[in-house]
Every structure is written in structure tokens, then in C-alpha cells.
């Protein structure tokens, strides 16, 4: 797609309304859930695997107020019998609004009891480092939650602003109950150093309404961030000469799209990709297969199959079902964190073309232990930007850091850390980012 065409598409999808729109807060059920396994069925003497086990109940939640307890098994919600699928149950919960009531039938100590759940609003973000405003932007048919933070004590001053763009997958960046969440720690760090921030939740995530996230595509998501950037331009407390974008993982793919046509002070990307999706994914599959100890001949056979399957899916635009009918062994490579059309659009992007059009300083970061992204992509971004605008870009390789900001000495250790509950984080990357942002403000 031509650069001008994509810019116009993003502008048409993204709302430029400056007025904050009303978007209801999602309900705070407050239950840690688990599906019924064979052992749970046997332990609770259940006739089948229908029902949801309550693993835990969050303080100040709707579930706690209703008297639900850990080890309860939810059998019925409202008039609906609860099945065996946790995802379906979570989807059913979305029908309820703040203030609604629903009778629950739960199994407790072998007896069925009834509890009435009155749905409370999800808590809002708060921090000693910033003030928070919950607003929204629209992109096409999607109304997206935006979360704006302003550093504490900056009421009389215009402040620099950072648009935060998250990674791939269907999750919310609105997690006020977990202050240790990496996104929260990044926002805290920026706020302590005097930066306002904006986050935009993906469609169907958190409070956002519209297309379910699992059915959304890349360009629609990018339009949401573009709308967020337009909303930033209307905030009276923002120093409009010092607006930055930070893009993490797929956020680094989004960043040059969102930045097109914008007057930005700088762009920071971490752990991202700049090559075609097929090219990147094949290297990623080879690297991870080697780390897992697969024999070289088996890896080659897999990659031949993967290459053929990805060509059908991403270039010929076939559906996964059509591709798997011909290459059933390619199922693992066709399992994506978002809809396959999202990946098809990624493949269609000429990312170096967007980077070379960006006339703003760029900081490109990668953790040396990252087994999900690769230095070749990051060096390519720096080279492309510097060829078009000499001296604008720099690439920094961060030691002992992986894709998830864990402290790991190499890729193999980083892969093992994925199985740990609370691996140690290495937040050196934030010092590098803050020093760079501060330097660009003064430039």
C-alpha cells in the first residue's frame, strides 16, 4: 500500500474529535477462574466438567461483596447454565453493566447455594506520581479507552507527552490492581521524570467497545493509536513541541505508521521487526527450534513446510483452513496472537519505506537476550533512517535483557524464564529511554 494511501486510511478510520467521549467502566467481578479438569471433577464429585472453579477472590470486588469464596464451583449465572469453556463464561460476563445484579448458583462443600452478585465498577488507575484522566477515542466503529496521565505537581506547566504503544495480543493496558505490571512501571518511570502519557486500549479489551480484539486487524489497531495522537494534540497541558511515541514489540511496527505526517520530537522502539513478516517469522522459528534442541535436519524440514504454508496464507491470502488442508504440519506456525488478517496486513507493509519518511530522531533498542526479536531488524531501522536523515537514529543493544524485560544472560536462559512465575526484571532500558528523551527535549 502506498504511503499516502495508508495515511489517508488511518485518518479515515481514526476519529479526530477532540472531545472526551463517555465510555462506561467495565465491571469488576474479581474472580480468579479455572476450568474443570479431571482431578477437579473427581475432587468435587461433579457429574461432568461443566462449571468454573473459583481459584481466588479479589478484595473489594463484586464477587467478594456477594460472598463468593475460593473453591466454589460456579454452576449457573443468571438463567444460563455454565459450561466447560472459561472463555465463554468470561464472554457471558461482558453482558453485565455496573449496577446490574445476577443470581449465581455455586457448589460449596457439596451443597448448592445461591448468591446474588451486584456488579461494581473496575477500580481506576492511581499513582502518587501522576493524575489520571479516563477518556476515549474512536477509530471506525470502535470506541477505545484512552488513559491520560499528567505528572503530579505539573498543574501550572506544559509538559512533554509520550504515546505508549503496546505489544501484540489481546490484553488490556489498564491494570490498576497490579502496580508491578510492566506497563504500570513504565508509566510510573515516565511520570517521575515529568512526562505525561497516553495509553489506548485495543478494541474489545478493558473498557473498549467494538470489534472483538481477536477479530480485529493491524490497520484498525493502528488507527486507534493515530486517533490517540490526534487527541493528544488537543490537550492544553501538553507541550506540543515535545510529543514522543514509544512502541514496544509490535508497537515498534505500529510506530512509523502512526508517526506518518506528524510533527514528533522523537520515536523509541524496543524489541521490534522491520523486515517482512514471513522473513522474520522463519528466522524466529529456526532460532527457537535450535534453542529447544531440535536436530538441524528436522528444522530444515519444518521450515520448508512453514515457508510454503506462510506463502499461501500471507501472500496468496488464503485462510488458515485452506492452508492446513494442504499443509497440516504447519499448524504451529499458523497459530497467531491475533487474527490472521492482522498478519496478512503486516506482510503487506513495506516498513523501511515508512521509516525513511520519518523525519524525527529515533532510538532503537533491543535486549541482547531477546529470542523473539533480532538485531538485524533494529540495525535496519537505524540504517534506513540515517540514510534518509543522517544522524537521526541510533541502535542500542542492552545486555542481560530479554523481550519481556527479564534479566537474562542469553536467549536460552530467557526462554527458560518464560516458565517462571515472577522472573527478575531488568529496568535498565528505562534509564536509557529517559536519558534519550531528556536529551531530545533540550536539543
C-alpha positions as a Markdown table, in Angstrom:
| # | Residue | x | y | z |
|---|---|---|---|---|
| 1 | Unk | 0.0 | 0.0 | 0.0 |
| 2 | Unk | 1.3 | 3.5 | -0.9 |
| 3 | Unk | 2.4 | 5.7 | 2.0 |
| 4 | Unk | -0.2 | 8.4 | 1.1 |
| 5 | Unk | -2.9 | 5.8 | 0.8 |
| 6 | Unk | -2.2 | 4.3 | 4.2 |
| 7 | Unk | -2.1 | 7.7 | 5.9 |
| 8 | Unk | -5.5 | 8.6 | 4.4 |
| 9 | Unk | -6.9 | 5.2 | 5.5 |
| 10 | Unk | -5.7 | 5.7 | 9.1 |
| 11 | Unk | -7.1 | 9.2 | 9.1 |
| 12 | Unk | -10.4 | 7.9 | 7.9 |
| 13 | Unk | -10.5 | 5.1 | 10.4 |
| 14 | Unk | -9.4 | 7.3 | 13.3 |
| 15 | Unk | -11.6 | 9.9 | 14.9 |
| 16 | Unk | -10.2 | 13.4 | 15.2 |
| 17 | Unk | -12.9 | 14.5 | 17.7 |
| 18 | Unk | -11.1 | 16.4 | 20.4 |
| 19 | Unk | -13.9 | 16.0 | 22.9 |
| 20 | Unk | -13.6 | 13.2 | 25.5 |
| 21 | Unk | -16.4 | 10.7 | 25.0 |
| 22 | Unk | -18.3 | 8.8 | 27.6 |
| 23 | Unk | -17.3 | 5.2 | 27.8 |
| 24 | Unk | -18.7 | 3.1 | 30.7 |
| 25 | Unk | -16.3 | 1.5 | 33.1 |
| 26 | Unk | -16.2 | -2.3 | 32.9 |
| 27 | Unk | -17.4 | -4.4 | 35.8 |
| 28 | Unk | -15.1 | -5.7 | 38.5 |
| 29 | Unk | -16.1 | -9.3 | 39.0 |
| 30 | Unk | -12.9 | -10.2 | 40.8 |
| 31 | Unk | -12.7 | -13.9 | 40.4 |
| 32 | Unk | -9.6 | -16.0 | 39.5 |
| 33 | Unk | -11.0 | -18.7 | 37.3 |
| 34 | Unk | -10.1 | -22.2 | 36.2 |
| 35 | Unk | -11.8 | -24.7 | 34.1 |
| 36 | Unk | -12.8 | -28.1 | 35.4 |
| 37 | Unk | -10.1 | -30.7 | 35.0 |
| 38 | Unk | -10.3 | -34.4 | 35.6 |
| 39 | Unk | -8.8 | -34.0 | 39.1 |
| 40 | Unk | -11.1 | -31.2 | 40.0 |
| 41 | Unk | -14.1 | -33.1 | 38.8 |
| 42 | Unk | -13.1 | -36.1 | 40.9 |
| 43 | Unk | -12.3 | -33.9 | 44.0 |
| 44 | Unk | -15.6 | -32.1 | 43.9 |
| 45 | Unk | -17.6 | -35.2 | 42.7 |
| 46 | Unk | -19.0 | -33.3 | 39.8 |
| 47 | Unk | -21.2 | -35.2 | 37.3 |
| 48 | Unk | -19.4 | -33.6 | 34.3 |
| 49 | Unk | -16.8 | -30.8 | 33.5 |
| 50 | Unk | -19.4 | -28.1 | 33.3 |
| 51 | Unk | -18.8 | -25.2 | 35.7 |
| 52 | Unk | -16.0 | -22.9 | 36.6 |
| 53 | Unk | -13.8 | -23.2 | 39.7 |
| 54 | Unk | -13.1 | -20.1 | 41.8 |
| 55 | Unk | -9.4 | -20.2 | 42.5 |
| 56 | Unk | -9.4 | -16.8 | 44.3 |
| 57 | Unk | -11.5 | -13.8 | 45.0 |
| 58 | Unk | -10.1 | -10.2 | 44.7 |
| 59 | Unk | -10.5 | -7.7 | 47.6 |
| 60 | Unk | -13.2 | -5.1 | 47.2 |
| 61 | Unk | -14.7 | -6.9 | 44.2 |
| 62 | Unk | -18.2 | -7.8 | 43.2 |
| 63 | Unk | -17.5 | -11.5 | 44.0 |
| 64 | Unk | -16.2 | -10.7 | 47.5 |
| 65 | Unk | -19.2 | -8.5 | 48.3 |
| 66 | Unk | -21.5 | -11.3 | 47.2 |
| 67 | Unk | -19.8 | -13.8 | 49.5 |
| 68 | Unk | -18.2 | -16.0 | 46.9 |
| 69 | Unk | -15.2 | -17.9 | 48.2 |
| 70 | Unk | -12.2 | -19.8 | 46.8 |
| 71 | Unk | -13.0 | -23.4 | 45.9 |
| 72 | Unk | -16.6 | -22.5 | 45.0 |
| 73 | Unk | -17.7 | -24.0 | 41.7 |
| 74 | Unk | -20.0 | -21.7 | 39.6 |
| 75 | Unk | -22.7 | -23.8 | 38.1 |
| 76 | Unk | -25.2 | -21.1 | 36.9 |
| 77 | Unk | -25.1 | -17.4 | 36.3 |
| 78 | Unk | -28.4 | -15.7 | 35.8 |
| 79 | Unk | -30.5 | -18.0 | 33.7 |
| 80 | Unk | -27.5 | -19.6 | 32.0 |
| 81 | Unk | -26.0 | -22.9 | 32.9 |
| 82 | Unk | -22.2 | -22.5 | 33.0 |
| 83 | Unk | -20.4 | -24.8 | 30.5 |
| 84 | Unk | -16.9 | -26.1 | 30.4 |
| 85 | Unk | -15.3 | -23.2 | 28.5 |
| 86 | Unk | -13.8 | -20.5 | 30.6 |
| 87 | Unk | -13.6 | -18.1 | 27.6 |
| 88 | Unk | -17.4 | -18.4 | 27.0 |
| 89 | Unk | -18.0 | -17.7 | 30.7 |
| 90 | Unk | -15.9 | -14.6 | 30.5 |
| 91 | Unk | -17.8 | -13.5 | 27.4 |
| 92 | Unk | -21.1 | -14.0 | 29.2 |
| 93 | Unk | -19.9 | -11.7 | 32.0 |
| 94 | Unk | -19.5 | -8.9 | 29.5 |
| 95 | Unk | -23.2 | -8.6 | 29.2 |
| 96 | Unk | -23.4 | -7.1 | 32.6 |
| 97 | Unk | -23.0 | -3.4 | 33.4 |
| 98 | Unk | -22.1 | -1.6 | 36.6 |
| 99 | Unk | -25.1 | -1.8 | 38.9 |
| 100 | Unk | -26.6 | -4.9 | 37.4 |
| 101 | Unk | -27.4 | -7.9 | 39.6 |
| 102 | Unk | -27.3 | -11.6 | 38.7 |
| 103 | Unk | -28.1 | -14.7 | 40.8 |
| 104 | Unk | -25.2 | -17.2 | 40.9 |
| 105 | Unk | -25.6 | -20.9 | 41.8 |
| 106 | Unk | -22.4 | -22.3 | 43.3 |
| 107 | Unk | -21.4 | -25.6 | 44.7 |
| 108 | Unk | -19.8 | -25.3 | 48.1 |
| 109 | Unk | -18.8 | -28.2 | 50.2 |
| 110 | Unk | -21.1 | -30.5 | 48.2 |
| 111 | Unk | -24.1 | -28.2 | 48.6 |
| 112 | Unk | -25.7 | -25.9 | 46.0 |
| 113 | Unk | -26.2 | -22.4 | 47.3 |
| 114 | Unk | -27.4 | -19.1 | 45.8 |
| 115 | Unk | -25.6 | -15.8 | 45.8 |
| 116 | Unk | -26.6 | -12.5 | 44.3 |
| 117 | Unk | -23.7 | -10.6 | 42.6 |
| 118 | Unk | -24.1 | -6.9 | 42.3 |
| 119 | Unk | -21.6 | -5.7 | 39.7 |
| 120 | Unk | -19.2 | -3.0 | 40.8 |
| 121 | Unk | -17.1 | -0.8 | 38.6 |
| 122 | Unk | -13.5 | -1.8 | 37.9 |
| 123 | Unk | -11.1 | 0.4 | 40.0 |
| 124 | Unk | -9.4 | 3.2 | 38.2 |
| 125 | Unk | -5.7 | 3.8 | 37.9 |
| 126 | Unk | -4.0 | 5.8 | 40.6 |
| 127 | Unk | -0.4 | 6.7 | 41.5 |
| 128 | Unk | 1.5 | 9.1 | 43.7 |
| 129 | Unk | 3.4 | 10.1 | 40.5 |
| 130 | Unk | 0.6 | 11.3 | 38.3 |
| 131 | Unk | -3.0 | 12.4 | 38.0 |
| 132 | Unk | -5.3 | 10.2 | 35.7 |
| 133 | Unk | -8.0 | 11.1 | 33.2 |
| 134 | Unk | -10.1 | 8.3 | 31.7 |
| 135 | Unk | -11.3 | 9.3 | 28.2 |
| 136 | Unk | -11.9 | 7.6 | 24.8 |
| 137 | Unk | -11.2 | 7.9 | 21.1 |
| 138 | Unk | -13.0 | 6.4 | 18.2 |
| 139 | Unk | -11.5 | 4.6 | 15.2 |
| 140 | Unk | -14.1 | 3.4 | 12.7 |
| 141 | Unk | -16.8 | 1.6 | 14.6 |
| 142 | Unk | -14.6 | 1.1 | 17.7 |
| 143 | Unk | -14.7 | 3.2 | 20.8 |
| 144 | Unk | -11.4 | 2.8 | 22.6 |
| 145 | Unk | -10.5 | 3.6 | 26.2 |
| 146 | Unk | -7.7 | 6.1 | 26.5 |
| 147 | Unk | -5.9 | 6.7 | 29.7 |
| 148 | Unk | -4.1 | 10.0 | 30.1 |
| 149 | Unk | -1.6 | 10.7 | 32.9 |
| 150 | Unk | -0.2 | 14.0 | 34.0 |
| 151 | Unk | 2.8 | 14.2 | 36.3 |
| 152 | Unk | 1.9 | 15.2 | 39.9 |
| 153 | Unk | 2.8 | 18.8 | 40.6 |
| 154 | Unk | 2.7 | 19.9 | 37.0 |
| 155 | Unk | -0.6 | 21.7 | 37.1 |
| 156 | Unk | 0.7 | 25.1 | 36.0 |
| 157 | Unk | 3.2 | 23.9 | 33.4 |
| 158 | Unk | 3.1 | 22.4 | 29.9 |
| 159 | Unk | 4.7 | 19.0 | 29.9 |
| 160 | Unk | 6.2 | 16.7 | 27.3 |
| 161 | Unk | 3.9 | 13.8 | 26.3 |
| 162 | Unk | 4.6 | 10.1 | 25.4 |
| 163 | Unk | 2.1 | 8.0 | 23.4 |
| 164 | Unk | 2.7 | 4.4 | 24.7 |
| 165 | Unk | 2.0 | 1.7 | 22.1 |
| 166 | Unk | 1.9 | -1.9 | 23.5 |
| 167 | Unk | 2.8 | -5.3 | 22.1 |
| 168 | Unk | 0.8 | -7.8 | 20.1 |
| 169 | Unk | -2.1 | -9.8 | 21.5 |
| 170 | Unk | -5.4 | -9.3 | 23.1 |
| 171 | Unk | -4.9 | -7.8 | 26.6 |
| 172 | Unk | -5.6 | -4.6 | 28.4 |
| 173 | Unk | -3.1 | -1.9 | 29.3 |
| 174 | Unk | -5.5 | -0.8 | 32.1 |
| 175 | Unk | -4.3 | -2.9 | 35.0 |
| 176 | Unk | -4.6 | -0.7 | 38.2 |
| 177 | Unk | -4.7 | -3.7 | 40.5 |
| 178 | Unk | -1.2 | -4.8 | 39.7 |
| 179 | Unk | 1.3 | -2.0 | 40.3 |
| 180 | Unk | 4.1 | -4.4 | 39.4 |
| 181 | Unk | 2.8 | -4.8 | 35.9 |
| 182 | Unk | 5.5 | -3.7 | 33.4 |
| 183 | Unk | 3.3 | -1.2 | 31.7 |
| 184 | Unk | 2.5 | 0.5 | 35.0 |
| 185 | Unk | 6.2 | 0.6 | 35.9 |
| 186 | Unk | 7.0 | 2.2 | 32.6 |
| 187 | Unk | 4.3 | 4.8 | 33.1 |
| 188 | Unk | 5.5 | 5.4 | 36.7 |
| 189 | Unk | 9.1 | 6.0 | 35.4 |
| 190 | Unk | 8.0 | 8.4 | 32.8 |
| 191 | Unk | 5.8 | 10.3 | 35.2 |
| 192 | Unk | 8.5 | 10.6 | 37.8 |
| 193 | Unk | 10.7 | 12.3 | 35.2 |
| 194 | Unk | 8.0 | 14.8 | 34.2 |
| 195 | Unk | 6.3 | 13.1 | 31.2 |
| 196 | Unk | 2.6 | 12.9 | 30.6 |
| 197 | Unk | 1.5 | 9.7 | 28.9 |
| 198 | Unk | -1.4 | 8.3 | 26.9 |
| 199 | Unk | -2.4 | 4.6 | 26.6 |
| 200 | Unk | -5.1 | 3.4 | 24.2 |
| 201 | Unk | -6.7 | 0.0 | 24.8 |
| 202 | Unk | -7.3 | -2.3 | 21.9 |
| 203 | Unk | -10.9 | -2.8 | 20.7 |
| 204 | Unk | -12.8 | -5.3 | 22.9 |
| 205 | Unk | -10.2 | -5.0 | 25.7 |
| 206 | Unk | -10.7 | -3.4 | 29.0 |
| 207 | Unk | -13.5 | -0.8 | 28.6 |
| 208 | Unk | -13.1 | -0.5 | 24.8 |
| 209 | Unk | -16.1 | -1.4 | 22.6 |
| 210 | Unk | -16.3 | -2.5 | 19.1 |
| 211 | Unk | -14.9 | -5.4 | 17.1 |
| 212 | Unk | -13.7 | -8.2 | 19.3 |
| 213 | Unk | -9.9 | -8.0 | 19.6 |
| 214 | Unk | -9.4 | -11.5 | 18.2 |
| 215 | Unk | -11.2 | -10.5 | 15.0 |
| 216 | Unk | -9.5 | -7.1 | 14.6 |
| 217 | Unk | -6.8 | -6.3 | 12.1 |
| 218 | Unk | -3.5 | -4.3 | 12.2 |
| 219 | Unk | -4.6 | -1.2 | 10.3 |
| 220 | Unk | -7.7 | -0.8 | 12.5 |
| 221 | Unk | -5.4 | -1.1 | 15.6 |
| 222 | Unk | -3.0 | 1.5 | 14.2 |
| 223 | Unk | -5.9 | 3.8 | 13.5 |
| 224 | Unk | -6.8 | 3.7 | 17.2 |
| 225 | Unk | -3.3 | 4.9 | 18.1 |
| 226 | Unk | -3.5 | 7.6 | 15.4 |
| 227 | Unk | -6.7 | 8.8 | 17.0 |
| 228 | Unk | -4.9 | 8.9 | 20.3 |
| 229 | Unk | -2.2 | 11.0 | 18.9 |
| 230 | Unk | -4.8 | 13.4 | 17.5 |
| 231 | Unk | -6.4 | 13.6 | 20.9 |
| 232 | Unk | -3.0 | 14.5 | 22.4 |
| 233 | Unk | -2.9 | 17.5 | 20.1 |
| 234 | Unk | -6.0 | 18.9 | 21.9 |
| 235 | Unk | -4.7 | 18.6 | 25.5 |
| 236 | Unk | -3.9 | 22.1 | 26.7 |
| 237 | Unk | -1.3 | 21.0 | 29.3 |
| 238 | Unk | 0.9 | 19.2 | 26.7 |
| 239 | Unk | 4.0 | 20.8 | 25.3 |
| 240 | Unk | 3.1 | 20.2 | 21.6 |
| 241 | Unk | 6.8 | 20.7 | 20.6 |
| 242 | Unk | 7.8 | 17.7 | 22.7 |
| 243 | Unk | 5.5 | 14.8 | 21.8 |
| 244 | Unk | 7.1 | 11.3 | 21.6 |
| 245 | Unk | 6.0 | 7.8 | 20.6 |
| 246 | Unk | 7.3 | 4.7 | 22.4 |
| 247 | Unk | 6.5 | 1.4 | 20.7 |
| 248 | Unk | 7.2 | -2.0 | 22.3 |
| 249 | Unk | 7.3 | -5.2 | 20.2 |
| 250 | Unk | 4.5 | -4.9 | 17.6 |
| 251 | Unk | 4.3 | -1.3 | 18.9 |
| 252 | Unk | 7.5 | -0.7 | 17.0 |
| 253 | Unk | 5.8 | -1.8 | 13.8 |
| 254 | Unk | 2.9 | 0.5 | 14.5 |
| 255 | Unk | 5.1 | 3.5 | 15.4 |
| 256 | Unk | 6.2 | 4.6 | 11.9 |
| 257 | Unk | 2.7 | 4.1 | 10.6 |
| 258 | Unk | 1.2 | 6.3 | 13.4 |
| 259 | Unk | 4.0 | 8.8 | 13.1 |
| 260 | Unk | 3.4 | 9.5 | 9.4 |
| 261 | Unk | 2.6 | 13.1 | 8.8 |
| 262 | Unk | 3.1 | 14.1 | 12.4 |
| 263 | Unk | 5.5 | 16.6 | 13.9 |
| 264 | Unk | 7.1 | 14.5 | 16.6 |
| 265 | Unk | 10.1 | 15.2 | 18.8 |
| 266 | Unk | 11.2 | 11.5 | 18.7 |
| 267 | Unk | 10.3 | 7.8 | 18.4 |
| 268 | Unk | 11.5 | 5.0 | 20.6 |
| 269 | Unk | 11.1 | 1.3 | 19.7 |
| 270 | Unk | 12.1 | -1.8 | 21.6 |
| 271 | Unk | 12.2 | -5.4 | 20.6 |
| 272 | Unk | 10.5 | -5.0 | 17.2 |
| 273 | Unk | 10.6 | -6.0 | 13.5 |
| 274 | Unk | 11.4 | -4.1 | 10.3 |
| 275 | Unk | 11.5 | -6.9 | 7.7 |
| 276 | Unk | 8.6 | -8.7 | 6.0 |
| 277 | Unk | 6.6 | -10.9 | 8.4 |
| 278 | Unk | 7.5 | -14.1 | 6.5 |
| 279 | Unk | 11.2 | -13.3 | 6.6 |
| 280 | Unk | 11.1 | -12.5 | 10.3 |
| 281 | Unk | 8.9 | -15.4 | 11.3 |
| 282 | Unk | 11.0 | -18.1 | 9.5 |
| 283 | Unk | 14.1 | -16.8 | 11.3 |
| 284 | Unk | 12.2 | -16.8 | 14.6 |
| 285 | Unk | 11.0 | -20.4 | 14.1 |
| 286 | Unk | 14.6 | -21.5 | 13.2 |
| 287 | Unk | 16.1 | -19.8 | 16.2 |
| 288 | Unk | 13.6 | -21.0 | 18.7 |
| 289 | Unk | 13.8 | -24.6 | 17.3 |
| 290 | Unk | 17.5 | -24.5 | 17.8 |
| 291 | Unk | 17.2 | -23.2 | 21.3 |
| 292 | Unk | 14.8 | -26.1 | 22.0 |
| 293 | Unk | 17.4 | -28.6 | 20.8 |
| 294 | Unk | 15.7 | -29.8 | 17.6 |
| 295 | Unk | 18.0 | -31.6 | 15.1 |
| 296 | Unk | 19.1 | -29.5 | 12.2 |
| 297 | Unk | 17.6 | -31.8 | 9.6 |
| 298 | Unk | 14.2 | -31.7 | 11.4 |
| 299 | Unk | 14.4 | -27.9 | 11.5 |
| 300 | Unk | 15.0 | -27.7 | 7.7 |
| 301 | Unk | 12.1 | -30.0 | 7.0 |
| 302 | Unk | 9.8 | -27.8 | 9.2 |
| 303 | Unk | 11.0 | -24.6 | 7.6 |
| 304 | Unk | 10.3 | -25.9 | 4.1 |
| 305 | Unk | 6.7 | -26.7 | 5.2 |
| 306 | Unk | 6.4 | -23.4 | 7.1 |
| 307 | Unk | 7.7 | -21.4 | 4.1 |
| 308 | Unk | 5.2 | -22.9 | 1.7 |
| 309 | Unk | 2.3 | -22.5 | 4.2 |
| 310 | Unk | 3.1 | -18.9 | 5.0 |
| 311 | Unk | 3.3 | -18.0 | 1.3 |
| 312 | Unk | -0.2 | -19.3 | 0.8 |
| 313 | Unk | -1.6 | -17.5 | 3.9 |
| 314 | Unk | 0.3 | -14.2 | 3.7 |
| 315 | Unk | 0.9 | -13.7 | 0.0 |
| 316 | Unk | -1.9 | -15.6 | -1.7 |
| 317 | Unk | -4.3 | -14.5 | 1.1 |
| 318 | Unk | -5.7 | -18.0 | 1.7 |
| 319 | Unk | -7.5 | -18.8 | 5.0 |
| 320 | Unk | -5.7 | -20.9 | 7.7 |
| 321 | Unk | -8.3 | -23.7 | 7.0 |
| 322 | Unk | -7.3 | -23.7 | 3.3 |
| 323 | Unk | -3.6 | -23.8 | 4.1 |
| 324 | Unk | -3.9 | -26.5 | 6.7 |
| 325 | Unk | -5.8 | -28.7 | 4.3 |
| 326 | Unk | -2.7 | -28.8 | 2.2 |
| 327 | Unk | 0.0 | -28.5 | 5.0 |
| 328 | Unk | -1.4 | -29.9 | 8.2 |
| 329 | Unk | 2.0 | -29.9 | 9.7 |
| 330 | Unk | 2.1 | -26.1 | 9.6 |
| 331 | Unk | -0.5 | -25.7 | 12.4 |
| 332 | Unk | 2.1 | -24.3 | 14.9 |
| 333 | Unk | 3.3 | -21.6 | 12.5 |
| 334 | Unk | -0.2 | -20.6 | 11.7 |
| 335 | Unk | -1.2 | -20.0 | 15.4 |
| 336 | Unk | -1.1 | -16.3 | 15.9 |
| 337 | Unk | -1.8 | -14.0 | 18.9 |
| 338 | Unk | -4.3 | -12.0 | 16.8 |
| 339 | Unk | -6.4 | -12.6 | 13.7 |
| 340 | Unk | -4.7 | -14.0 | 10.6 |
| 341 | Unk | -5.8 | -10.9 | 8.6 |
| 342 | Unk | -3.7 | -8.9 | 11.1 |
| 343 | Unk | -0.6 | -10.9 | 10.0 |
| 344 | Unk | -1.5 | -10.6 | 6.3 |
| 345 | Unk | -1.6 | -6.8 | 6.6 |
| 346 | Unk | 1.8 | -6.9 | 8.4 |
| 347 | Unk | 3.2 | -8.9 | 5.5 |
| 348 | Unk | 1.9 | -6.2 | 3.1 |
| 349 | Unk | 3.7 | -3.4 | 4.8 |
| 350 | Unk | 6.9 | -2.0 | 3.4 |
| 351 | Unk | 8.2 | -0.9 | 6.8 |
| 352 | Unk | 11.5 | 0.6 | 5.6 |
| 353 | Unk | 9.5 | 2.9 | 3.4 |
| 354 | Unk | 7.7 | 4.2 | 6.4 |
| 355 | Unk | 10.9 | 4.6 | 8.4 |
| 356 | Unk | 12.7 | 6.5 | 5.7 |
| 357 | Unk | 9.8 | 9.0 | 5.5 |
| 358 | Unk | 10.0 | 9.7 | 9.3 |
| 359 | Unk | 12.0 | 12.9 | 9.8 |
| 360 | Unk | 12.4 | 12.7 | 13.6 |
| 361 | Unk | 15.0 | 11.3 | 16.0 |
| 362 | Unk | 14.7 | 7.6 | 16.5 |
| 363 | Unk | 16.1 | 5.4 | 19.4 |
| 364 | Unk | 16.1 | 1.7 | 18.5 |
| 365 | Unk | 16.5 | -0.7 | 21.5 |
| 366 | Unk | 16.8 | -4.5 | 21.7 |
| 367 | Unk | 17.7 | -6.7 | 24.6 |
| 368 | Unk | 20.7 | -8.9 | 23.8 |
| 369 | Unk | 18.9 | -12.0 | 25.3 |
| 370 | Unk | 15.7 | -11.4 | 23.3 |
| 371 | Unk | 14.9 | -14.6 | 21.4 |
| 372 | Unk | 11.7 | -13.1 | 19.9 |
| 373 | Unk | 13.3 | -10.1 | 18.1 |
| 374 | Unk | 16.6 | -9.7 | 16.3 |
| 375 | Unk | 19.4 | -7.2 | 15.9 |
| 376 | Unk | 19.2 | -7.3 | 12.1 |
| 377 | Unk | 15.7 | -5.6 | 12.3 |
| 378 | Unk | 16.8 | -2.9 | 14.7 |
| 379 | Unk | 20.0 | -2.1 | 12.8 |
| 380 | Unk | 17.9 | -1.9 | 9.6 |
| 381 | Unk | 15.7 | 0.7 | 11.1 |
| 382 | Unk | 18.7 | 2.8 | 12.2 |
| 383 | Unk | 20.4 | 2.4 | 8.8 |
| 384 | Unk | 17.2 | 3.3 | 6.8 |
| 385 | Unk | 16.5 | 6.4 | 9.0 |
| 386 | Unk | 20.1 | 7.6 | 8.9 |
| 387 | Unk | 20.4 | 7.1 | 5.1 |
| 388 | Unk | 17.4 | 9.4 | 4.6 |
| 389 | Unk | 18.2 | 11.7 | 7.6 |
| 390 | Unk | 21.8 | 11.4 | 8.6 |
| 391 | Unk | 22.4 | 11.2 | 12.4 |
| 392 | Unk | 18.7 | 10.9 | 13.3 |
| 393 | Unk | 18.8 | 7.3 | 14.5 |
| 394 | Unk | 20.8 | 5.2 | 17.0 |
| 395 | Unk | 20.7 | 1.5 | 17.8 |
| 396 | Unk | 21.5 | 0.4 | 21.4 |
| 397 | Unk | 21.9 | -3.3 | 22.4 |
| 398 | Unk | 21.0 | -3.8 | 26.0 |
| 399 | Unk | 22.9 | -6.5 | 27.9 |
| 400 | Unk | 21.2 | -9.1 | 30.2 |
| 401 | Unk | 17.7 | -8.1 | 28.9 |
| 402 | Unk | 15.1 | -10.2 | 27.1 |
| 403 | Unk | 11.9 | -9.4 | 25.2 |
| 404 | Unk | 9.8 | -9.3 | 28.3 |
| 405 | Unk | 12.3 | -7.0 | 30.2 |
| 406 | Unk | 13.5 | -10.0 | 32.3 |
| 407 | Unk | 17.1 | -10.2 | 33.5 |
| 408 | Unk | 18.6 | -13.0 | 31.4 |
| 409 | Unk | 22.2 | -13.6 | 30.3 |
| 410 | Unk | 21.4 | -15.2 | 27.0 |
| 411 | Unk | 18.5 | -16.4 | 24.8 |
| 412 | Unk | 18.4 | -19.9 | 26.3 |
| 413 | Unk | 18.0 | -18.5 | 29.8 |
| 414 | Unk | 15.4 | -16.1 | 28.6 |
| 415 | Unk | 13.4 | -19.0 | 27.2 |
| 416 | Unk | 13.6 | -20.9 | 30.5 |
| 417 | Unk | 12.5 | -17.8 | 32.4 |
| 418 | Unk | 9.1 | -17.8 | 30.5 |
| 419 | Unk | 8.2 | -20.8 | 32.7 |
| 420 | Unk | 8.9 | -18.9 | 36.0 |
| 421 | Unk | 6.2 | -17.2 | 37.9 |
| 422 | Unk | 8.0 | -13.9 | 38.8 |
| 423 | Unk | 11.3 | -13.6 | 37.0 |
| 424 | Unk | 13.6 | -10.7 | 37.9 |
| 425 | Unk | 13.1 | -7.7 | 35.7 |
| 426 | Unk | 15.9 | -5.5 | 34.3 |
| 427 | Unk | 14.7 | -2.0 | 34.0 |
| 428 | Unk | 18.0 | -0.5 | 32.7 |
| 429 | Unk | 16.1 | 0.1 | 29.4 |
| 430 | Unk | 14.1 | 2.8 | 31.1 |
| 431 | Unk | 17.2 | 4.7 | 32.2 |
| 432 | Unk | 18.4 | 4.6 | 28.5 |
| 433 | Unk | 15.0 | 5.8 | 27.3 |
| 434 | Unk | 14.6 | 8.6 | 29.8 |
| 435 | Unk | 18.1 | 9.9 | 29.2 |
| 436 | Unk | 17.4 | 9.9 | 25.4 |
| 437 | Unk | 14.0 | 11.7 | 25.9 |
| 438 | Unk | 15.6 | 14.3 | 28.1 |
| 439 | Unk | 18.3 | 14.9 | 25.6 |
| 440 | Unk | 15.9 | 15.4 | 22.7 |
| 441 | Unk | 13.9 | 17.9 | 24.7 |
| 442 | Unk | 17.0 | 20.0 | 25.2 |
| 443 | Unk | 18.1 | 19.7 | 21.6 |
